[in-house]
Amino acid sequence: MASKFQVSILPKYCKGCGICVSVCPKQVLALGKDKAQVEHADQCIGCLNCEYHCPDFALTVTEGGNDE
Amino acid sequence: MNYKDLLRKDKMPHIWCPGCGHGMVLSAFLRALAKKDFDPDNVAVISGIGCSSRASGYLDFNTLHTTHGRAIPFATGIKMAKPGLKVIVLTGDGDSTAIGGNHLIHAARRNIELTVIVFNNNIYGMTSGQYSPLTPHMKLATTAPYGNIDYPFDLVNLAKGAGATFVARSATVQPRHLEKVIGQGLDHNGFSLIEVITQCPTYFGRKNKMGSPVDMLQWQRENTSTTGKEGTIPLGIFAQEERPEYGENYFELIKTLGEGKSGE
């Protein structure tokens, strides 16, 4: 089932600290080579933990972006 | 208003290290502010010197990046010249309690309406990790290679004792709590101080073998509490009282003296 929420990451802002990955309760995010990336977009419950914990303003969670 | 629109996008990404908590404090501050009914042109953000004080450069308000420890004096001048402005001071533990310590206690005593947010990372990060007045006892720093024999200030009690009418403490691991107490501080009519426990993974964390930024947040999770759990650092609001504000008293006095003038 597709999630109602869309997580977007600005690679230019992300420094790969991994905090977002650690606070996501649904393992939506994972650390790529040196940046965070969305791994399981369909699992997002829109709790905003990642956006609120991100020290770099790199993460945005929006509602209703992922319709397909 | 989206809080991210309050950033100067052309200055981003910011200069802070990967995993530094300062961006988390800045984010919570902007979220708290964005929820209020305000005009960004009526906000002035003042900072001193240090990692934390770089914050003002990323904000699309009236901002001043001033000299070391003197953010509060600059802010006081601005507040007295333009009492209608919302004046906010973003400062660090070294900036506000060492070289700026005197200014801090006297602003608290006067109860001038400033919101002071202290980014407490327990160390001077920008200058490579010297101990500050908030470095805990026996923790390591570049200038305390065998442990810091000083005892730190309890900033909450210091501000309370100095007469601050709103005093709170929060931590970066609790972004919602942090946003809430900053919001309450912004609403307070008088001097408000919010101490924020934030992580410095580069200097304090590395010197004291605290691990990654994620590990440092876990340390905060285990060692802070909003419910007064024994043996932890308490988070919450520790003073909230109404007392006439400095500017109000000042302008009232001027008005009274004006009325007493003969021949008018």
Interface residues (C-beta under 8 A of the other chain):
Chain A: K12 Y13 K15 G16 C17 G18 I19 V21 S22 Y52 H53 C54 P55 D56 F57 A58 T60
Chain B: K4 L7 M12 P13 H14 W16 C17 P18 G19 C20 G21 H22 G23 M24 S27 A28 R31 T172 P175 R176 E179 P201 S212 P213 V214 L217
